[in-house]
């Protein structure tokens, strides 16, 4: 069976590896690559204010770079904290300032939530996967993972805010939980499940 080539509008190797692992576990004929395999990821100003809008901009900007028949996929994801009115949300990657790194963003969230009681520490991760086929047809797949924030980061697995986020039904953070458990409940896994259902029918 011919494998469908999908380029991800990201230079983040974690995301490419996670999606390829999900594809292999589901025995889907998909080959995920980073757009960096074709050159630098063009700069995209993520100013739409929505996860879908930002993902759309990223997918559209790489589409002209792709070989014939390849699809473009972009994801936009973040953590939404109830006590912060849904922030950092679409600003999750820059919560501590433009070009901030994971550690700085995590430390800021720990700091601003320091005095917030357990009863108001609800949060959820959201992931939007947006696919543009070679015919420029758009498909959107969304996943959410609900839970709450711990008071201090725990664990070294994952990235971003994972060490602070405890999924519903779990007692440990995403920074502690095994990759197998995370793959079954993460926001990206939920978005992937919707994509997989679509792809298998398609």
Secondary structure, 3 states (H helix, E strand, C coil): CCCEEEEECCCCHHHHHHHHHHHHHCCCCEEEEEHHHCCCCCCCCCCCCCHHHHHHHHHHHHHCCCCCCCEEEEEEEEEEEHHHCCCEHHHHHHCCCCCCCHHHHHHHHHHHCCCCCHHHCEEEEEEEEEEECCCCCEEEEEEEEEEEECCCCCCCCCCCCHHHEEECCCCCCCCCCCHHHHHHHCHHHHHHHHHHHHHHHC
